[in-house]
């Protein structure tokens, strides 16, 4: 079933992507004198995350917003915290947290995708994992949102 909000979200993300670099560069230059790190002027995140399970012919999609945490992701605060620890680098997810999840060795490949904006940078991430459990564990829970 296709989410009716998807076209609206994609238009919003495209607008943020086009606006973010110039708007935040000007704001950061003007406001960085009073802020030592400039972090107060960094935009948050607006992303569409998906998990494709080809063997089941199914796709699960959710949205994630950070600063403030929100969207349709079941645990946006934890997902945003994981992305913060990884510096917004999806390839680095799971490297900063201890692996406590035990997954089966069942081969049921899933393809994960993230599209959107993270702190003014365009996000276009995709990776294939051996199963949904491994995808969730190795991405520190960011892609742990399939229906239960």
Secondary structure by P-SEA (a helix, b strand, c coil): ccccaaaaaaaaaaaaaaccaaaaaaaaaacccccccccccbbbbbbbbbbbbccccbbbbbbbbccccccccccaaaaaaaaaaacccccccccccccccccccccbbbbbbbbcccccbbbbbbbccccaaaaaaaaccccccccc
